[in-house]
């Protein structure tokens, strides 16, 4: 004889809810752990590539991240995937910086300083990205995203009279190239000096036409 299910039994329902909550909490914890391991690998790769170049043995990344090789390859199947993830993280950092700066008129120049700092800290990665063909889909998408992110900061800088009126988002590639001259520095201090000078000239060049018009 079939026993009718007591779907409305409060005790049964309570136990079911607890089981579901426990499963959800477990899944959330697993996702958090996976995200943390992924971040550790990216941090390690950023450091290793910055010190030894993008062709450095991936075993150095595994060692610094303190994860197994299986964990590395589960997150990043190959070196290219790892480098592209670092590129995407750089774009995400620019996005967060733009959001944090909000409506500041000088947000554009703050972003330029962040880009320069990235070149100072991770010259090998910066040099690699400069050398990659601009038609590579991931690079093209990253450049287009950064240009779009800086469209509003450019407009605010123009409105505030902080930069020349003819600056367009398509000029960002030229500006990146100018900042990239800091890669000529062989040490971090030399790169910092070159980047600082490039930012000084950049700010003067962008503001020069505005100052003359006043």
NUTORLO-132043 format. One record per residue: residue number from 1; x, y, z of N, C-alpha, C in turn. Coordinates in steps of 0.1 Angstrom, whole numbers. Example, Ala and Ser with C-alpha at 12.3 -4.5 7.8 and 13.67 -1.06 7.14 Angstrom:
BEGIN
@n 1 | nX 132 | nY -57 | nZ 78 | caX 123 | caY -45 | caZ 78 | cX 132 | cY -33 | cZ 78 .
@n 2 | nX 128 | nY -22 | nZ 71 | caX 137 | caY -11 | caZ 71 | cX 129 | cY 0 | cZ 79 .
% end
This chain:
BEGIN
@n 1 | nX 9 | nY -12 | nZ 0 | caX 0 | caY 0 | caZ 0 | cX 9 | cY 12 | cZ 0 .
@n 2 | nX 5 | nY 22 | nZ -8 | caX 13 | caY 34 | caZ -9 | cX 10 | cY 43 | cZ 3 .
@n 3 | nX 20 | nY 49 | nZ 8 | caX 18 | caY 59 | caZ 19 | cX 19 | cY 73 | cZ 14 .
@n 4 | nX 8 | nY 81 | nZ 15 | caX 8 | caY 94 | caZ 10 | cX 19 | cY 103 | cZ 16 .
@n 5 | nX 26 | nY 110 | nZ 7 | caX 36 | caY 119 | caZ 12 | cX 31 | cY 131 | cZ 19 .
@n 6 | nX 37 | nY 134 | nZ 30 | caX 32 | caY 145 | caZ 39 | cX 40 | cY 158 | cZ 35 .
@n 7 | nX 37 | nY 163 | nZ 24 | caX 45 | caY 175 | caZ 19 | cX 44 | cY 187 | cZ 28 .
@n 8 | nX 32 | nY 187 | nZ 35 | caX 30 | caY 199 | caZ 44 | cX 35 | cY 197 | cZ 58 .
@n 9 | nX 41 | nY 186 | nZ 61 | caX 46 | caY 183 | caZ 74 | cX 57 | cY 193 | cZ 77 .
@n 10 | nX 56 | nY 201 | nZ 88 | caX 65 | caY 212 | caZ 91 | cX 79 | cY 207 | cZ 94 .
@n 11 | nX 80 | nY 195 | nZ 100 | caX 93 | caY 189 | caZ 104 | cX 100 | cY 185 | cZ 91 .
@n 12 | nX 93 | nY 178 | nZ 82 | caX 99 | caY 174 | caZ 70 | cX 104 | cY 186 | cZ 61 .
@n 13 | nX 96 | nY 196 | nZ 61 | caX 99 | caY 208 | caZ 53 | cX 111 | cY 215 | cZ 59 .
@n 14 | nX 112 | nY 215 | nZ 72 | caX 123 | caY 222 | caZ 79 | cX 136 | cY 214 | cZ 76 .
@n 15 | nX 136 | nY 201 | nZ 76 | caX 148 | caY 193 | caZ 73 | cX 152 | cY 195 | cZ 59 .
@n 16 | nX 142 | nY 196 | nZ 50 | caX 145 | caY 198 | caZ 36 | cX 152 | cY 211 | cZ 34 .
@n 17 | nX 147 | nY 221 | nZ 41 | caX 153 | caY 235 | caZ 39 | cX 167 | cY 235 | cZ 44 .
@n 18 | nX 169 | nY 228 | nZ 56 | caX 183 | caY 228 | caZ 61 | cX 193 | cY 221 | cZ 52 .
@n 19 | nX 188 | nY 210 | nZ 46 | caX 196 | caY 203 | caZ 36 | cX 200 | cY 212 | cZ 24 .
@n 20 | nX 190 | nY 218 | nZ 19 | caX 192 | caY 227 | caZ 8 | cX 201 | cY 239 | cZ 11 .
@n 21 | nX 200 | nY 244 | nZ 23 | caX 208 | caY 255 | caZ 28 | cX 223 | cY 251 | cZ 29 .
@n 22 | nX 224 | nY 238 | nZ 35 | caX 238 | caY 233 | caZ 36 | cX 245 | cY 231 | cZ 23 .
@n 23 | nX 237 | nY 226 | nZ 13 | caX 242 | caY 223 | caZ 0 | cX 246 | cY 236 | cZ -7 .
@n 24 | nX 238 | nY 247 | nZ -5 | caX 241 | caY 260 | caZ -11 | cX 253 | cY 266 | cZ -5 .
@n 25 | nX 255 | nY 264 | nZ 9 | caX 266 | caY 270 | caZ 15 | cX 279 | cY 263 | cZ 11 .
@n 26 | nX 278 | nY 250 | nZ 9 | caX 289 | caY 242 | caZ 4 | cX 294 | cY 246 | cZ -10 .
@n 27 | nX 284 | nY 248 | nZ -18 | caX 287 | caY 252 | caZ -32 | cX 294 | cY 266 | cZ -32 .
@n 28 | nX 288 | nY 275 | nZ -24 | caX 294 | caY 289 | caZ -23 | cX 308 | cY 288 | cZ -18 .
@n 29 | nX 311 | nY 280 | nZ -8 | caX 324 | caY 278 | caZ -2 | cX 334 | cY 273 | cZ -13 .
@n 30 | nX 329 | nY 263 | nZ -21 | caX 338 | caY 257 | caZ -31 | cX 341 | cY 267 | cZ -42 .
@n 31 | nX 331 | nY 275 | nZ -46 | caX 334 | caY 286 | caZ -56 | cX 343 | cY 296 | cZ -50 .
@n 32 | nX 342 | nY 300 | nZ -38 | caX 351 | caY 309 | caZ -32 | cX 365 | cY 304 | cZ -31 .
@n 33 | nX 367 | nY 291 | nZ -28 | caX 380 | caY 285 | caZ -28 | cX 386 | cY 285 | cZ -42 .
@n 34 | nX 378 | nY 281 | nZ -52 | caX 383 | caY 281 | caZ -65 | cX 387 | cY 294 | cZ -70 .
@n 35 | nX 380 | nY 305 | nZ -67 | caX 383 | caY 318 | caZ -70 | cX 396 | cY 323 | cZ -64 .
@n 36 | nX 398 | nY 319 | nZ -51 | caX 410 | caY 322 | caZ -44 | cX 422 | cY 316 | cZ -50 .
@n 37 | nX 421 | nY 303 | nZ -53 | caX 432 | caY 296 | caZ -60 | cX 435 | cY 302 | cZ -73 .
@n 38 | nX 425 | nY 306 | nZ -81 | caX 428 | caY 313 | caZ -94 | cX 435 | cY 326 | cZ -92 .
@n 39 | nX 431 | nY 334 | nZ -82 | caX 438 | caY 346 | caZ -79 | cX 452 | cY 344 | cZ -74 .
@n 40 | nX 455 | nY 334 | nZ -66 | caX 468 | caY 331 | caZ -62 | cX 477 | cY 328 | cZ -74 .
@n 41 | nX 472 | nY 320 | nZ -84 | caX 479 | caY 316 | caZ -96 | cX 482 | cY 329 | cZ -104 .
@n 42 | nX 473 | nY 337 | nZ -105 | caX 475 | caY 350 | caZ -113 | cX 485 | cY 359 | cZ -107 .
@n 43 | nX 484 | nY 360 | nZ -93 | caX 494 | caY 368 | caZ -86 | cX 508 | cY 362 | cZ -88 .
@n 44 | nX 509 | nY 349 | nZ -87 | caX 522 | caY 343 | caZ -89 | cX 527 | cY 344 | cZ -103 .
@n 45 | nX 519 | nY 343 | nZ -113 | caX 523 | caY 344 | caZ -127 | cX 527 | cY 359 | cZ -129 .
@n 46 | nX 520 | nY 368 | nZ -124 | caX 524 | caY 382 | caZ -125 | cX 538 | cY 385 | cZ -120 .
@n 47 | nX 540 | nY 379 | nZ -108 | caX 554 | caY 381 | caZ -102 | cX 565 | cY 374 | cZ -110 .
@n 48 | nX 562 | nY 362 | nZ -114 | caX 572 | caY 354 | caZ -121 | cX 575 | cY 359 | cZ -135 .
@n 49 | nX 565 | nY 363 | nZ -142 | caX 567 | caY 368 | caZ -155 | cX 573 | cY 382 | cZ -154 .
@n 50 | nX 570 | nY 390 | nZ -144 | caX 576 | caY 403 | caZ -142 | cX 591 | cY 401 | cZ -139 .
@n 51 | nX 595 | nY 391 | nZ -132 | caX 609 | caY 389 | caZ -129 | cX 617 | cY 382 | cZ -140 .
@n 52 | nX 611 | nY 372 | nZ -146 | caX 618 | caY 363 | caZ -155 | cX 613 | cY 363 | cZ -170 .
@n 53 | nX 603 | nY 371 | nZ -173 | caX 598 | caY 372 | caZ -186 | cX 586 | cY 362 | cZ -188 .
@n 54 | nX 579 | nY 364 | nZ -199 | caX 567 | caY 355 | caZ -201 | cX 570 | cY 341 | cZ -205 .
@n 55 | nX 583 | nY 338 | nZ -208 | caX 587 | caY 325 | caZ -212 | cX 593 | cY 317 | cZ -200 .
@n 56 | nX 591 | nY 323 | nZ -188 | caX 596 | caY 316 | caZ -176 | cX 589 | cY 302 | cZ -174 .
@n 57 | nX 596 | nY 293 | nZ -169 | caX 590 | caY 279 | caZ -166 | cX 577 | cY 281 | cZ -157 .
@n 58 | nX 567 | nY 274 | nZ -161 | caX 554 | caY 275 | caZ -154 | cX 556 | cY 268 | cZ -140 .
@n 59 | nX 566 | nY 260 | nZ -139 | caX 569 | caY 254 | caZ -125 | cX 572 | cY 265 | cZ -115 .
@n 60 | nX 577 | nY 276 | nZ -119 | caX 580 | caY 287 | caZ -110 | cX 567 | cY 293 | cZ -105 .
@n 61 | nX 557 | nY 293 | nZ -114 | caX 544 | caY 298 | caZ -110 | cX 537 | cY 289 | cZ -100 .
@n 62 | nX 538 | nY 276 | nZ -103 | caX 532 | caY 266 | caZ -94 | cX 539 | cY 267 | cZ -80 .
@n 63 | nX 552 | nY 268 | nZ -80 | caX 559 | caY 269 | caZ -68 | cX 555 | cY 282 | cZ -60 .
@n 64 | nX 554 | nY 293 | nZ -66 | caX 551 | caY 305 | caZ -59 | cX 537 | cY 305 | cZ -54 .
@n 65 | nX 528 | nY 300 | nZ -62 | caX 514 | caY 299 | caZ -59 | cX 511 | cY 289 | cZ -48 .
@n 66 | nX 520 | nY 279 | nZ -47 | caX 518 | caY 268 | caZ -38 | cX 506 | cY 260 | cZ -41 .
@n 67 | nX 505 | nY 257 | nZ -54 | caX 494 | caY 248 | caZ -58 | cX 500 | cY 237 | cZ -67 .
@n 68 | nX 492 | nY 227 | nZ -70 | caX 497 | caY 216 | caZ -78 | cX 496 | cY 220 | cZ -93 .
@n 69 | nX 504 | nY 212 | nZ -101 | caX 503 | caY 215 | caZ -115 | cX 489 | cY 212 | cZ -121 .
@n 70 | nX 483 | nY 202 | nZ -115 | caX 469 | caY 199 | caZ -120 | cX 460 | cY 211 | cZ -118 .
@n 71 | nX 462 | nY 218 | nZ -106 | caX 453 | caY 230 | caZ -103 | cX 456 | cY 241 | cZ -113 .
@n 72 | nX 469 | nY 243 | nZ -116 | caX 473 | caY 253 | caZ -126 | cX 466 | cY 250 | cZ -140 .
@n 73 | nX 468 | nY 238 | nZ -145 | caX 462 | caY 235 | caZ -158 | cX 447 | cY 234 | cZ -158 .
@n 74 | nX 441 | nY 231 | nZ -147 | caX 427 | caY 231 | caZ -146 | cX 421 | cY 245 | cZ -148 .
@n 75 | nX 428 | nY 255 | nZ -143 | caX 424 | caY 269 | caZ -144 | cX 429 | cY 275 | cZ -157 .
@n 76 | nX 441 | nY 271 | nZ -161 | caX 447 | caY 277 | caZ -173 | cX 453 | cY 266 | cZ -181 .
@n 77 | nX 447 | nY 262 | nZ -192 | caX 452 | caY 250 | caZ -200 | cX 466 | cY 252 | cZ -205 .
@n 78 | nX 470 | nY 264 | nZ -208 | caX 484 | caY 267 | caZ -214 | cX 488 | cY 281 | cZ -210 .
@n 79 | nX 501 | nY 284 | nZ -214 | caX 507 | caY 297 | caZ -211 | cX 499 | cY 308 | cZ -217 .
@n 80 | nX 494 | nY 306 | nZ -229 | caX 486 | caY 317 | caZ -236 | cX 474 | cY 320 | cZ -228 .
@n 81 | nX 467 | nY 310 | nZ -223 | caX 455 | caY 313 | caZ -215 | cX 458 | cY 320 | cZ -202 .
@n 82 | nX 469 | nY 317 | nZ -196 | caX 474 | caY 324 | caZ -184 | cX 477 | cY 339 | cZ -187 .
@n 83 | nX 484 | nY 341 | nZ -197 | caX 487 | caY 355 | caZ -201 | cX 475 | cY 363 | cZ -205 .
@n 84 | nX 466 | nY 357 | nZ -212 | caX 453 | caY 364 | caZ -215 | cX 445 | cY 367 | cZ -203 .
@n 85 | nX 445 | nY 358 | nZ -193 | caX 438 | caY 361 | caZ -180 | cX 444 | cY 373 | cZ -173 .
@n 86 | nX 458 | nY 374 | nZ -174 | caX 464 | caY 385 | caZ -168 | cX 461 | cY 398 | cZ -175 .
@n 87 | nX 459 | nY 397 | nZ -188 | caX 455 | caY 409 | caZ -196 | cX 441 | cY 413 | cZ -192 .
@n 88 | nX 432 | nY 403 | nZ -191 | caX 419 | caY 406 | caZ -187 | cX 418 | cY 412 | cZ -173 .
@n 89 | nX 427 | nY 407 | nZ -164 | caX 427 | caY 413 | caZ -150 | cX 431 | cY 428 | cZ -151 .
@n 90 | nX 441 | nY 431 | nZ -159 | caX 445 | caY 445 | caZ -161 | cX 434 | cY 453 | cZ -165 .
@n 91 | nX 426 | nY 449 | nZ -175 | caX 415 | caY 456 | caZ -180 | cX 404 | cY 458 | cZ -169 .
@n 92 | nX 402 | nY 447 | nZ -161 | caX 393 | caY 448 | caZ -150 | cX 397 | cY 458 | cZ -139 .
@n 93 | nX 410 | nY 459 | nZ -137 | caX 416 | caY 469 | caZ -128 | cX 413 | cY 483 | cZ -133 .
@n 94 | nX 415 | nY 485 | nZ -146 | caX 412 | caY 499 | caZ -151 | cX 397 | cY 502 | cZ -149 .
@n 95 | nX 389 | nY 492 | nZ -152 | caX 374 | caY 494 | caZ -150 | cX 371 | cY 498 | cZ -136 .
@n 96 | nX 377 | nY 491 | nZ -126 | caX 374 | caY 494 | caZ -112 | cX 379 | cY 507 | cZ -108 .
@n 97 | nX 391 | nY 511 | nZ -114 | caX 397 | caY 524 | caZ -111 | cX 388 | cY 535 | cZ -116 .
@n 98 | nX 383 | nY 533 | nZ -128 | caX 374 | caY 543 | caZ -134 | cX 361 | cY 545 | cZ -126 .
@n 99 | nX 356 | nY 533 | nZ -121 | caX 344 | caY 534 | caZ -113 | cX 347 | cY 540 | cZ -99 .
@n 100 | nX 358 | nY 538 | nZ -93 | caX 361 | caY 544 | caZ -80 | cX 364 | cY 559 | cZ -81 .
@n 101 | nX 369 | nY 563 | nZ -92 | caX 372 | caY 577 | caZ -94 | cX 359 | cY 585 | cZ -97 .
@n 102 | nX 349 | nY 578 | nZ -101 | caX 336 | caY 585 | caZ -103 | cX 336 | cY 596 | cZ -112 .
@n 103 | nX 331 | nY 608 | nZ -108 | caX 329 | caY 619 | caZ -117 | cX 341 | cY 629 | cZ -116 .
@n 104 | nX 352 | nY 625 | nZ -110 | caX 363 | caY 634 | caZ -109 | cX 368 | cY 639 | cZ -123 .
@n 105 | nX 370 | nY 652 | nZ -124 | caX 375 | caY 657 | caZ -137 | cX 388 | cY 652 | cZ -141 .
@n 106 | nX 397 | nY 649 | nZ -131 | caX 411 | caY 645 | caZ -134 | cX 412 | cY 629 | cZ -135 .
@n 107 | nX 401 | nY 622 | nZ -136 | caX 401 | caY 608 | caZ -136 | cX 410 | cY 602 | cZ -147 .
@n 108 | nX 409 | nY 609 | nZ -159 | caX 417 | caY 604 | caZ -170 | cX 432 | cY 603 | cZ -167 .
@n 109 | nX 437 | nY 614 | nZ -160 | caX 451 | caY 614 | caZ -157 | cX 455 | cY 604 | cZ -146 .
@n 110 | nX 445 | nY 602 | nZ -137 | caX 447 | caY 591 | caZ -127 | cX 449 | cY 578 | cZ -133 .
@n 111 | nX 441 | nY 575 | nZ -143 | caX 441 | caY 562 | caZ -151 | cX 455 | cY 561 | cZ -158 .
@n 112 | nX 459 | nY 572 | nZ -164 | caX 472 | caY 572 | caZ -171 | cX 483 | cY 568 | cZ -161 .
@n 113 | nX 482 | nY 574 | nZ -149 | caX 493 | caY 571 | caZ -139 | cX 492 | cY 556 | cZ -135 .
@n 114 | nX 480 | nY 550 | nZ -134 | caX 479 | caY 536 | caZ -131 | cX 485 | cY 528 | cZ -142 .
@n 115 | nX 483 | nY 532 | nZ -155 | caX 489 | caY 524 | caZ -166 | cX 504 | cY 525 | cZ -165 .
@n 116 | nX 509 | nY 536 | nZ -162 | caX 524 | caY 538 | caZ -161 | cX 529 | cY 529 | cZ -149 .
@n 117 | nX 522 | nY 528 | nZ -138 | caX 526 | caY 520 | caZ -127 | cX 527 | cY 506 | cZ -131 .
@n 118 | nX 517 | nY 502 | nZ -139 | caX 517 | caY 488 | caZ -144 | cX 530 | cY 484 | cZ -152 .
@n 119 | nX 534 | nY 494 | nZ -160 | caX 546 | caY 492 | caZ -168 | cX 558 | cY 491 | cZ -159 .
@n 120 | nX 558 | nY 499 | nZ -149 | caX 570 | caY 499 | caZ -139 | cX 570 | cY 486 | cZ -132 .
@n 121 | nX 559 | nY 481 | nZ -128 | caX 559 | caY 469 | caZ -119 | cX 560 | cY 456 | cZ -128 .
@n 122 | nX 554 | nY 456 | nZ -140 | caX 554 | caY 443 | caZ -148 | cX 559 | cY 446 | cZ -162 .
@n 123 | nX 571 | nY 449 | nZ -163 | caX 576 | caY 453 | caZ -177 | cX 576 | cY 442 | cZ -187 .
@n 124 | nX 578 | nY 430 | nZ -183 | caX 578 | caY 418 | caZ -192 | cX 564 | cY 417 | cZ -198 .
@n 125 | nX 554 | nY 417 | nZ -190 | caX 541 | caY 416 | caZ -195 | cX 537 | cY 427 | cZ -204 .
@n 126 | nX 540 | nY 439 | nZ -200 | caX 537 | caY 451 | caZ -208 | cX 544 | cY 451 | cZ -221 .
@n 127 | nX 556 | nY 446 | nZ -221 | caX 564 | caY 445 | caZ -234 | cX 557 | cY 434 | cZ -243 .
@n 128 | nX 553 | nY 423 | nZ -237 | caX 547 | caY 413 | caZ -245 | cX 534 | cY 418 | cZ -251 .
@n 129 | nX 526 | nY 425 | nZ -243 | caX 513 | caY 430 | caZ -249 | cX 515 | cY 440 | cZ -260 .
@n 130 | nX 526 | nY 448 | nZ -259 | caX 529 | caY 458 | caZ -269 | cX 533 | cY 451 | cZ -282 .
@n 131 | nX 540 | nY 439 | nZ -281 | caX 545 | caY 432 | caZ -292 | cX 534 | cY 423 | cZ -299 .
@n 132 | nX 524 | nY 420 | nZ -292 | caX 513 | caY 411 | caZ -298 | cX 506 | cY 418 | cZ -309 .
@n 133 | nX 503 | nY 411 | nZ -320 | caX 496 | caY 417 | caZ -332 | cX 483 | cY 422 | cZ -327 .
@n 134 | nX 480 | nY 435 | nZ -331 | caX 467 | caY 441 | caZ -327 | cX 455 | cY 434 | cZ -332 .
@n 135 | nX 457 | nY 426 | nZ -342 | caX 445 | caY 419 | caZ -348 | cX 442 | cY 406 | cZ -340 .
@n 136 | nX 450 | nY 402 | nZ -330 | caX 447 | caY 391 | caZ -322 | cX 434 | cY 394 | cZ -314 .
@n 137 | nX 423 | nY 386 | nZ -315 | caX 410 | caY 389 | caZ -309 | cX 411 | cY 394 | cZ -295 .
@n 138 | nX 418 | nY 387 | nZ -286 | caX 419 | caY 391 | caZ -272 | cX 425 | cY 405 | cZ -270 .
@n 139 | nX 435 | nY 408 | nZ -278 | caX 442 | caY 421 | caZ -277 | cX 433 | cY 432 | cZ -282 .
@n 140 | nX 426 | nY 429 | nZ -294 | caX 417 | caY 439 | caZ -300 | cX 406 | cY 442 | cZ -290 .
@n 141 | nX 400 | nY 432 | nZ -284 | caX 389 | caY 433 | caZ -275 | cX 393 | cY 442 | cZ -262 .
@n 142 | nX 405 | nY 439 | nZ -257 | caX 410 | caY 446 | caZ -246 | cX 412 | cY 461 | cZ -249 .
@n 143 | nX 418 | nY 464 | nZ -260 | caX 421 | caY 478 | caZ -264 | cX 407 | cY 485 | cZ -266 .
@n 144 | nX 398 | nY 479 | nZ -272 | caX 385 | caY 485 | caZ -274 | cX 378 | cY 487 | cZ -261 .
@n 145 | nX 379 | nY 478 | nZ -252 | caX 373 | caY 480 | caZ -239 | cX 379 | cY 491 | cZ -231 .
@n 146 | nX 392 | nY 492 | nZ -231 | caX 398 | caY 503 | caZ -224 | cX 395 | cY 517 | cZ -231 .
@n 147 | nX 394 | nY 517 | nZ -244 | caX 390 | caY 530 | caZ -250 | cX 376 | cY 534 | cZ -246 .
@n 148 | nX 367 | nY 524 | nZ -246 | caX 353 | caY 527 | caZ -242 | cX 352 | cY 531 | cZ -227 .
@n 149 | nX 360 | nY 525 | nZ -219 | caX 360 | caY 529 | caZ -205 | cX 365 | cY 543 | cZ -202 .
@n 150 | nX 374 | nY 548 | nZ -211 | caX 380 | caY 561 | caZ -210 | cX 372 | cY 572 | cZ -217 .
@n 151 | nX 362 | nY 568 | nZ -224 | caX 354 | caY 578 | caZ -232 | cX 348 | cY 589 | cZ -223 .
@n 152 | nX 342 | nY 585 | nZ -212 | caX 336 | caY 595 | caZ -203 | cX 346 | cY 603 | cZ -196 .
@n 153 | nX 357 | nY 597 | nZ -190 | caX 367 | caY 605 | caZ -184 | cX 373 | cY 615 | cZ -194 .
@n 154 | nX 375 | nY 611 | nZ -206 | caX 380 | caY 621 | caZ -216 | cX 370 | cY 632 | cZ -218 .
@n 155 | nX 357 | nY 629 | nZ -219 | caX 347 | caY 640 | caZ -220 | cX 347 | cY 649 | cZ -208 .
@n 156 | nX 349 | nY 644 | nZ -196 | caX 349 | caY 652 | caZ -184 | cX 361 | cY 661 | cZ -184 .
@n 157 | nX 373 | nY 655 | nZ -188 | caX 385 | caY 663 | caZ -188 | cX 384 | cY 675 | cZ -198 .
@n 158 | nX 378 | nY 672 | nZ -209 | caX 376 | caY 683 | caZ -219 | cX 367 | cY 694 | cZ -213 .
@n 159 | nX 355 | nY 689 | nZ -207 | caX 346 | caY 699 | caZ -202 | cX 352 | cY 708 | cZ -191 .
@n 160 | nX 361 | nY 702 | nZ -183 | caX 368 | caY 709 | caZ -173 | cX 380 | cY 717 | cZ -177 .
@n 161 | nX 383 | nY 716 | nZ -190 | caX 394 | caY 724 | caZ -196 | cX 408 | cY 718 | cZ -192 .
@n 162 | nX 408 | nY 705 | nZ -188 | caX 420 | caY 699 | caZ -184 | cX 428 | cY 693 | cZ -196 .
@n 163 | nX 422 | nY 691 | nZ -207 | caX 429 | caY 686 | caZ -218 | cX 424 | cY 692 | cZ -231 .
@n 164 | nX 431 | nY 690 | nZ -242 | caX 428 | caY 696 | caZ -255 | cX 414 | cY 691 | cZ -260 .
@n 165 | nX 408 | nY 699 | nZ -268 | caX 394 | caY 695 | caZ -272 | cX 394 | cY 684 | cZ -283 .
@n 166 | nX 405 | nY 682 | nZ -289 | caX 405 | caY 672 | caZ -300 | cX 410 | cY 658 | cZ -296 .
@n 167 | nX 412 | nY 656 | nZ -283 | caX 415 | caY 643 | caZ -278 | cX 404 | cY 633 | cZ -280 .
@n 168 | nX 406 | nY 622 | nZ -286 | caX 396 | caY 612 | caZ -288 | cX 400 | cY 599 | cZ -281 .
@n 169 | nX 391 | nY 590 | nZ -279 | caX 394 | caY 577 | caZ -273 | cX 403 | cY 569 | cZ -281 .
@n 170 | nX 403 | nY 571 | nZ -294 | caX 412 | caY 563 | caZ -303 | cX 427 | cY 567 | cZ -301 .
@n 171 | nX 429 | nY 579 | nZ -294 | caX 443 | caY 583 | caZ -292 | cX 449 | cY 575 | cZ -280 .
@n 172 | nX 441 | nY 567 | nZ -273 | caX 447 | caY 560 | caZ -262 | cX 458 | cY 551 | cZ -265 .
@n 173 | nX 458 | nY 545 | nZ -277 | caX 469 | caY 536 | caZ -282 | cX 482 | cY 544 | cZ -283 .
@n 174 | nX 481 | nY 556 | nZ -288 | caX 493 | caY 565 | caZ -289 | cX 498 | cY 568 | cZ -275 .
@n 175 | nX 489 | nY 571 | nZ -266 | caX 493 | caY 575 | caZ -253 | cX 500 | cY 563 | cZ -246 .
@n 176 | nX 494 | nY 551 | nZ -248 | caX 500 | caY 539 | caZ -242 | cX 514 | cY 537 | cZ -248 .
@n 177 | nX 516 | nY 539 | nZ -261 | caX 529 | caY 538 | caZ -267 | cX 539 | cY 548 | cZ -261 .
@n 178 | nX 534 | nY 560 | nZ -258 | caX 543 | caY 570 | caZ -251 | cX 547 | cY 565 | cZ -237 .
@n 179 | nX 538 | nY 560 | nZ -230 | caX 541 | caY 555 | caZ -216 | cX 550 | cY 543 | cZ -217 .
@n 180 | nX 548 | nY 535 | nZ -228 | caX 556 | caY 523 | caZ -229 | cX 571 | cY 526 | cZ -231 .
@n 181 | nX 574 | nY 538 | nZ -234 | caX 588 | caY 541 | caZ -236 | cX 596 | cY 539 | cZ -223 .
@n 182 | nX 589 | nY 538 | nZ -212 | caX 595 | caY 535 | caZ -199 | cX 601 | cY 521 | cZ -198 .
@n 183 | nX 597 | nY 513 | nZ -208 | caX 603 | caY 499 | caZ -208 | cX 618 | cY 499 | cZ -211 .
@n 184 | nX 623 | nY 511 | nZ -216 | caX 637 | caY 512 | caZ -219 | cX 645 | cY 511 | cZ -206 .
@n 185 | nX 639 | nY 514 | nZ -195 | caX 646 | caY 513 | caZ -182 | cX 650 | cY 499 | cZ -178 .
@n 186 | nX 662 | nY 497 | nZ -174 | caX 667 | caY 483 | caZ -171 | cX 663 | cY 480 | cZ -157 .
@n 187 | nX 661 | nY 490 | nZ -148 | caX 658 | caY 487 | caZ -134 | cX 644 | cY 493 | cZ -131 .
@n 188 | nX 639 | nY 490 | nZ -120 | caX 626 | caY 496 | caZ -116 | cX 627 | cY 511 | cZ -114 .
@n 189 | nX 638 | nY 515 | nZ -108 | caX 640 | caY 529 | caZ -106 | cX 641 | cY 537 | cZ -119 .
@n 190 | nX 648 | nY 531 | nZ -129 | caX 649 | caY 537 | caZ -142 | cX 636 | cY 538 | cZ -149 .
@n 191 | nX 628 | nY 527 | nZ -148 | caX 615 | caY 527 | caZ -154 | cX 606 | cY 538 | cZ -147 .
@n 192 | nX 607 | nY 539 | nZ -134 | caX 599 | caY 549 | caZ -127 | cX 602 | cY 563 | cZ -131 .
@n 193 | nX 615 | nY 566 | nZ -133 | caX 620 | caY 579 | caZ -138 | cX 614 | cY 582 | cZ -152 .
@n 194 | nX 616 | nY 572 | nZ -161 | caX 611 | caY 574 | caZ -174 | cX 596 | cY 576 | cZ -175 .
@n 195 | nX 589 | nY 568 | nZ -167 | caX 574 | caY 568 | caZ -167 | cX 570 | cY 582 | cZ -161 .
@n 196 | nX 576 | nY 586 | nZ -151 | caX 573 | caY 599 | caZ -145 | cX 575 | cY 611 | cZ -155 .
@n 197 | nX 586 | nY 610 | nZ -163 | caX 588 | caY 620 | caZ -173 | cX 578 | cY 620 | cZ -184 .
@n 198 | nX 575 | nY 607 | nZ -188 | caX 565 | caY 606 | caZ -199 | cX 551 | cY 611 | cZ -194 .
@n 199 | nX 547 | nY 609 | nZ -182 | caX 535 | caY 614 | caZ -176 | cX 535 | cY 630 | cZ -176 .
@n 200 | nX 547 | nY 635 | nZ -172 | caX 548 | caY 650 | caZ -172 | cX 546 | cY 656 | cZ -186 .
@n 201 | nX 553 | nY 650 | nZ -196 | caX 552 | caY 655 | caZ -210 | cX 538 | cY 653 | cZ -215 .
@n 202 | nX 532 | nY 641 | nZ -211 | caX 518 | caY 638 | caZ -216 | cX 508 | cY 648 | cZ -210 .
@n 203 | nX 509 | nY 651 | nZ -198 | caX 500 | caY 660 | caZ -192 | cX 502 | cY 674 | cZ -198 .
@n 204 | nX 515 | nY 678 | nZ -200 | caX 518 | caY 691 | caZ -206 | cX 513 | cY 692 | cZ -220 .
@n 205 | nX 514 | nY 681 | nZ -227 | caX 510 | caY 681 | caZ -241 | cX 495 | cY 682 | cZ -242 .
@n 206 | nX 488 | nY 675 | nZ -234 | caX 473 | caY 675 | caZ -234 | cX 467 | cY 688 | cZ -229 .
@n 207 | nX 474 | nY 694 | nZ -220 | caX 469 | caY 707 | caZ -214 | cX 474 | cY 719 | cZ -221 .
@n 208 | nX 485 | nY 717 | nZ -229 | caX 491 | caY 729 | caZ -236 | cX 482 | cY 737 | cZ -245 .
@n 209 | nX 475 | nY 729 | nZ -253 | caX 466 | caY 736 | caZ -263 | cX 455 | cY 744 | cZ -256 .
@n 210 | nX 451 | nY 738 | nZ -244 | caX 440 | caY 744 | caZ -237 | cX 445 | cY 757 | cZ -230 .
@n 211 | nX 457 | nY 756 | nZ -225 | caX 463 | caY 768 | caZ -218 | cX 465 | cY 779 | cZ -228 .
@n 212 | nX 469 | nY 776 | nZ -240 | caX 472 | caY 787 | caZ -250 | cX 459 | cY 793 | cZ -254 .
@n 213 | nX 448 | nY 785 | nZ -254 | caX 435 | caY 791 | caZ -259 | cX 429 | cY 800 | cZ -249 .
@n 214 | nX 433 | nY 800 | nZ -236 | caX 427 | caY 808 | caZ -226 | cX 432 | cY 822 | cZ -227 .
% end
